[in-house]
Amino acid sequence: MRVDCIDKHRPHSDERKNAYLADITYGTNNEFGFDYLRDNMVSFTDELVQRKLHYAIVDETDSVLIDDARTPLIISGQIENTENDEKLFYDLKPRIHKLVEAQKQIANKFLNEAKKSIAEGKSGDEEGGLALLRAYRALPRYTPLIKFLSEQGIRSVLQKTENRYLADNQKEMPKVDSELLFTIEEKNNSVELTEKGIDMITAAGEQKDFFIIPDVGGNIAEINKMNIGDKEKLAMKEKLMDDFYRKSELLHTITQLLKAYTLFEKDIQYVVMEDKVKIVDENTGRIMDGRRYSDGLHQAIEAKESVRVEASSQTLATVTLQNYFRMYHKLAGMTGTAETEAGEFWDIYKLDVVSIPTNKPMTRKDKDDLVYKTKKEKYNAIIDRITEYQNNGRPVLVGTTNVEVSELLGRMLTLRKVKHNVLNAKHHSREAEIVAEAGLPGTVTIATNMAGRGTDIKINDEIKSKGGLAIIGSERHEARRIDRQLRGRAGRQGDPGESVFFVSLEDDLMRIFGSDRIAKIMDTFGYKEGEVIEHSMITKSIERAQKKVEENHFGMRKRLLEYDDVMNAQREVIYKKRRNALYGERLGIDINHMFYDLSAAIASGNKQYDDYENFNLDAIRCFGMDTKITENDFKNNDANWLTRELYHEAQGVYAEKMNTLAIQLLPAFKDIKKNQTNIVNIVVPYTDGKRMMQVLCKLDDAIASEGKSIVRDIEKSISLALIDEVWKKHLRDMDELKQNVQNASYEQKIRSCNIRYTHLIYSKT
């Protein structure tokens, strides 16, 4: 017999599984330490750190409650045996690399066709416009395509063609996509393989349907119709399900790798430092240490960048920020830029936004945006303006939206021999030093998203007399609030200042959401390359584009919340049961309910098919007992009678087992107490024959209660293990269901395979 003793007062977490008593011995050293597979879900009450939620005051409220609310809070843990998953990313990476390179050639081919046809005046469906749309759906971020779209009249050709094919629920869109390997929807941040793409990534020797998920519902129906034995049918169904899960995993890995190659760019969404992929916060420009993209996307990016692919993680618990903060009885906060989101604050949190006047009148001059056709012209104009300000002895703060642009401007300033500082995710260790120097005469500071840097840029009287701090925005951010935060670095406490944004039609915001009208204006008035347009009407058009993005993001947050509202009802039930197990409150009642529910499921399920043999097998499998209910009893009584009899029988067997267990363990506990006076806790290993778990029991409590506390600790551990294991599986199933529903909504249709896949997940849940 084996009992492992821990002479520490602080309880520890361990992996908890459904189990029964195994061999018991004991030792005096802490050989287990506290490094069992630690769950993030606590297993002991004194590990709890969150008190009751009474009130909260949130600093930078818009950043927390609005920006961060697009991503739910997730507690994750590593999945065991992930070596095969990591190998899968490496094995599939060459195929995706080949696919993306081939798509580049296709995009270039259609772009050349579009240029030729449009130059000849052929921009109709089958010629220039169609070729241009195909190039756009193939690689919307393809640099030559972006440059071509900035030319006079080209974007309007694309827009007209796209509208034509999007009409009538995208009925004609398959004609556009038929020549591509995959299609990219930038607005939805999604990518989808086409039939040609699947054919390309299918290696020689593999079946044609290697990456096609089987029709589970239809195939099972066909198997049921076959004139073969039940065992053969079961074997065929198991093989079908194995094939389904294997291909689902393959397709999921391919999709994530494809997203990593086409939608995520180094030094924009993430950086590679210390041989690791680190996410960059799009709102603050800081590295988000410890955070990883979920659902295999982070591993896909690691494979793309050829760094070590870390173990996959599984969601253990999740909640949206909206539902978390709505648990507080009172909620308040402060920020300088909440006015544009007042509607969302009220709709989601029932919070009013009140504008408080500045301490001193604001004297900063906010100039209209300067709009150029290309990024090259824009960056050259920015460098010229920086040089002008520096020559006048004014400090300059240049705001960028990502690391890549900040370093590009830095290199351009270096070529001009302009001294400057760069503050981005790669240089965040010098943040305080750089910000402290940013107000000195002639200082040039380039920073990614200055929001929330926490330090005012102070200027002296000499700088004030020259016009104060000059703010230059290298492009408009997706949210107006972030732009206002950048402007707000100047003109504080009544100081003078100046701000201006430089924009090009090639910027992501303008390219995806808003440049059509502005492009028409530039075409109408004949603006040539190198010329700039500056007008309040243009600035308002850009702000309208930002409103579109904000509405998009609000829609994403609202959908996320709608999904989580359903999960929240389930979460409250599960966590209530978990608290009952954690504190021991109503644990006995919950266990009795489990016995009764399981008995009812066994009785009703088998009575429906009049299958006594399977009824008996279910009793053995679920309760570990041969039932005393005879075949005559089964046939002559209804499901309610069977449920009651099976429930009482199972309860009796369980109580007897637990009583025997306490009697067996108590002498060993007393012997330990007698010979090992420094021992406080006893670890009892348990197994169900397949999996092992460790149950922590308090030595003194076990002896004082004559072994009853041992039974209670075992029940508590098993209950927590079952709840956590099934909840994790449920969360994974819900993630898959949500993804399928979202994909269907993007396509505005539901494919038959999606319907069957969704029903399969739902039935499992």
Secondary structure, DSSP 8 states (H G I E B T S, - for coil): ---EEE--SS-------S-EE------SS-TTTT-SS--SS-SSGGG-------EEEEETHHIIIIIGGGS-EEEEEE-SS-HHHHHHHHHHHHHHHHHHHHHHHHHHHHHHHHHHHHHTT--STTTHHHHHHHHHHH-TT-HHHHHHHTSTTHHHHHHHHHHHHHHHHHTTHHHHHTT-SEEEETTTTEEEE-HHHHHHHS-TTS-TTTTS---HHHHHHHHHHSSS-HHHHHHHHHHHHHHHHHHHHHHHHHHHHHHHHHT--BTTTEEEETTEEEEB-TTT--B-TT---TTTHHHHHHHHTTS-----EEEEEEE-HHHHHTTSSEEEEE-S--GGGHHHHHHHH---------SS----EE---EEESSHHHHHHHHHHHHHHHHHTT--EEEEESSHHHHHHHHHHHHHTT---EEESTTSGGGHHHHHHHTTSTT-EEEEE--TT--------HHHHHTT-EEEEESS--SSHHHHHHHHTTSSGGG--EEEEEEEETTSHHIIIIIHHHHHHHHHHTT--TT--B--HHHHHHHHHHHHHHHHHHHHHHHHHHHHHHHHHHHHHHHHHHHHHHHH-TTHHHHHHHHHHHHHHHHHHHHHHTT-HHHHHHHHHHHHSS-----HHHHHHS-HHHHHHHHHHHHHHHHHHHHHHHHHHHHHHHHHHHHH-TT--EEEEEEE-SS-EEEEEEEHHHHHHTTTHHHHHHHHHHHHHHHHHHHHHHHHHHHHHHHHHHHHHHHHTS--HHHHHHHHHHHHH-
